[in-house]
Each structure stands twice: as structure tokens, then as C-alpha cells.
Amino acid sequence: MTIQPLTGKQNHVVSPSKSSVTEKAQNTNVHTTKKADDNVDITTVAKKITQAFESSKTTPAIYEKRVEEVRKALENGTYPINAEKIAEKMIEIEREQFNNSR
């Protein structure tokens, strides 16, 4: 059965010759050799990820001391609020959202 493409031209099925099958097999061996090199790179990356994960176990995700300092400053009304910086950040976020929606 021949499948007609959208252009109306017929597709012709061509059987591969033995030489092209042999070439593909040889090329596969070359790719297999290259994959062995890739595994070394992946192993190096995996080691770095493991090291980063291990170091993150000892580093707190939230600095309780800083959170407590900010909480007290907010309660006392002494926490500095920079309205201009907040407004600039809000405008930046709006621009990013507008540009990403296009």
C-alpha cells in the first residue's frame, strides 16, 4: 500500500542494499563508542549534584534569626520600606508578564 503525501506525489519504497545495512551497523558502533564518553560526563555532573545536595542538608533553607529580626521590626514599625523600590519591581514584573503573553 502506498501512502499519498499532501503534494499528490507517490512515495516509493526502496529496500536497503546489504552494503547500506552494513554501513549503518558500522555507524552504530561509532555512536556506541561516543555514548561511553557521554557516561563519563553524566557521572561527573551526577557527582556535582550529589555534592550540592549533601551540602544543602547542612545549610538551613530559612534563616530563623533573620526571620525573627524582620518580624520584630515589623511589629515595632521600624522595618524600612522603600516604596520606590517596590514600585519599580512591580513595574518590572508587569512588563515581563506582558512580554511573555505575546
Order of alpha helices (4+ residues) and beta strands (2+ residues): alpha-alpha-alpha
